[in-house]
Amino acid sequence: MTLPYTLSRWSLADLFPSTDSAEMQSAFDDMDSLVSAFEANRPRLSSEISTAEFLEMVHQLEASSSLAYKIYGFAQLSFAADTQDQAAQAFLGRVEQAMASFQNRVLFFSLWWKDLDDSPAARLMADAGDYRYWLEEMRHFKPHTLSEPEEKIINIKDVTGVSALHNLYDSITNRYLFKFEVEGKVQELTRGELMVYARHHDPDVRARAYQELYRVYANDGPILGQMYQTLVRDWRNEQIDLRHFSSPIAARNLANDIPNEVVDTLLDVCQRNATLFQRYFQLKARWLGMDRIRRYDLYAPVAKSEKRYDYADAVDMVLGSFNEFDGRIANLARRVFDDNHLDSDVRKGKRDGAFCSTVVNDLTPWVLVNYQGRPDDVATLAHELGHAIHSMLAAHHSLFTFHSSLPLAETASTFGEMTLIDKLLAEESDEDVRRDLLFRQVDDSYATIMRQAFFALFERQAHEMIQQGATVDELAEAYMENLRNQFGESVELADEFRWEWVSIPHIYQVPFYVYAYTFGQLLVLSLYQQFKSEGEAFKPRYIKILSAGGSEAPVRILSEAGIDIYSKEFWQGGFDVLADLLDRLEAIPVAA
Ligand SMILES: [Zn+2]
């Protein structure tokens, strides 16, 4: 592709021409025969199996999984590009069903593997090369795995149990329309459209946006709260009673392969640094001309900069900032454009927000953004391309080991954003825009570090309270107390924020997911600090972390880079970077 880059829709042709193509039909047929061949291996599974035979089965599983991911990826990406397209919707439904059956048919292999004694398992892993960590990580679940019929029953009952509740939660909350007066006219907005006003420069508009948001959620508060109680009970019944995890959060920690004590340390250090953001909110109050900010003002802009970036310029800036860091990284990002794997324009029916999807290790990832020219949109572009770079650097690993684990998944994306912001700051001469960029950086750090850490703390408490029979109102009160601890005296808290927790999909869909954001962002702050002080010497170490993908335990990947995630000091280091930034902001005289 030649410059300049233009807003466009992506192409999925590297996967399939269309849902009804001959290629798609034969992919389904091939997948079925691959799975049948794999199933035929069952009688050969024994503790005496030879390494060659065993690895041949792993390769078969990888080949059928790769095909399954391509079909599923095509279905998901087509749907994201147009959620109103009924054909895409129906195809996604058909594929989801096919994936569940695929999983159940190959389940016997992982169950056998987890059940195998240590010594034959060690023998097979010794020669498994790149598959070793994947095999090892599966066996961590050995003490928490049930028999095949039990596991199958859980899978089947989940479709109409927790998954059905997740879908209902989505259906209920995605239908919400928010009434909001804009320029004298009452409009009906989606949540995404409404929340743009949380960053409005008029304090009254910000307050009205939040009041409307929680008016609607509070209306359904008791029913959404009841759904949450049910999901939490299901989690306990399965993870504690049936699978014998030591605590509700321990089940997530093992899936992330992060030791329990690391997560405890992380959350403790966050609680001890709550005062740092309180200091920031006090500074923000001075810039906004208030004695004390309200919760409504958390993301208020301190300058009225209306700076917009043309798409071609934005792409140049992002690629330029990558290139200044490392030419190889910029070339990988460029591949996403050259392969036409980036969906950038705003269209009706296209999915909101942004994401990067790596379907399989041997294809360039796909990136979706809704580019509108705001500084945020430029940062988002850098963020999602960072994800793509991470995947491509690890593409030489197997399908099962190239994806990094959740807590490391935000490393390249956040790092990419930070290099971009440094470039913008270096090139921007308008003081208002510069200040806006710096404040936004702290706003975003608050949202990804402290806010998520306090969500996780709330989840930990809520799981215990529900076990003790807490009511929805008692949970809402506990949530208010959580916010008071987080903000201290620095933020005035209106009562409707007691319903915030029922509006957070993550705590419904993936319990304790949220601390991965805290982990990732603090890690990147420390890495970025190392980059600043070491320059060139840092780069190979950083690229090594990314290239490892998911081929090794996060603790080991990071310790090889000299990072000890068990230590309090390491996590404190991330907050120290923010404290320096805050010092710089406090030194700027407040404009009248
Ligand atoms: Zn991300």
Boltz pocket constraint, residues with backbone or C-beta under 6 A from the ligand:
constraints:
  - pocket:
      binder: B
      contacts: [[A, 383], [A, 387], [A, 409], [A, 410], [A, 413]]
      max_distance: 6.0
